[in-house]
Amino acid sequence: MGARIVGQAVVIVVGVRVSGEKCVLGVDVASSESQQFWLKFCRSLLARGLKGVQLVISDAHVGLK
C-alpha cells in the first residue's frame, strides 16, 4: 500500500481578550519547528494585525528561542 507515518508539528496560537474570551489567532503545520518556521509564522501573525503581546507560553523549543 505504501502508507507511512510522518511526524509533523502543528502549531496553534490562542489569544485571550481582556474580557477573557479566547480566540484562535493562527494554525500552521510544519515538518519541524525550526527558527525559519517560527520567524515566518510570527511575521504572518504581525502582518494580520497582531500587536500588544503581553505573554508568551511555550515549551522552550530551540527554534522559538
Protein Blocks (a to p, Z undefined) as FASTA:
>chain_A
ZZacddddddddddddfkopacdfbdcddfbdcfklmmmmmmmmmmnopahiabdcdehi
aklZZ
